[in-house]
């Protein structure tokens, strides 16, 4: 006797606890029932309290009908996942007509509660969608849906402060077969936009839709790669902004020139000589003061045997001084001098690099004035790469884009009511 009454009391406590946790006002928990693998929480309407319309959330006086029971997955209580079970009412809304009521614990379309979907969304910022699904006993598709909805909500509700400095870059999907364009706010270090391709047409919506005319006017500096096709877009939509070809990309092209010289020299070398130069790539690309004694020794041998590689190496080192100049005139003199010596180097990759510089001088010299760190771009790109890797490469661009927004754009999550 005593035992059963105690048991009843605990059950009531659980029900009260859950009612409070869910913040129910017009509903109540009638029963908490433990079944195989689940704790089923039975919910009912509380007396004749007014229910809200699922569309406009206005309180409605009249209940039209009662639907079949529906279930929502909720967070787990210790090891038992919770399931809410309830028979939704259809209310007669004066504005919208007969509609299913509004659920304080979930979005109208959702099959999981808002608390669970937010928890899933938060974890999906750290783990792969597969890993997140495993953690919560859901399938991959449910996680994909939750993230997609969270991103939709976030994009609609995020704050849009004025933007002054942006970086436009491309990221590859499926090992360089498909490209996406990403736009970062370099001051706030946050992703602004992702475009499905890297063509001018694909990037135009960033200026016309995401930014719009008014917000385009506050843009001051736009960082990008020299090879990018966005310069025309910038002149069209933000003519006041300075284009800056950023350090990160210029150094990347420079290193590619060194690497190309090294590889063509390697092809020329005899088999015996080759052994000494295996894995010499980092000797040439590293800063000289970071080399160990053994590496310095190998570098000097390499240098003695390979005049073209030597020229490439010194050209690379000499170019890097450009970044330290404070005065625009001096920086320009240095660059002009460097380009002349590179043209005399008889190294085709460097000649190619110089021609690229010549076509973009204004945007390269802008560095001395703005000195915008492109570290942010690099960091963000690495983050995107890791998102792609941990998911074994998304099969569709749509999912990849959602994941990028979700992890890099600092979007707000839906408010739990
Ligand atoms: Zn309504």
Boltz pocket constraint, residues with backbone or C-beta under 6 A from the ligand:
constraints:
  - pocket:
      binder: B
      contacts: [[A, 53], [A, 54], [A, 55], [A, 56], [A, 57], [A, 58], [A, 93], [A, 94], [A, 95], [A, 96], [A, 97], [A, 99]]
      max_distance: 6.0
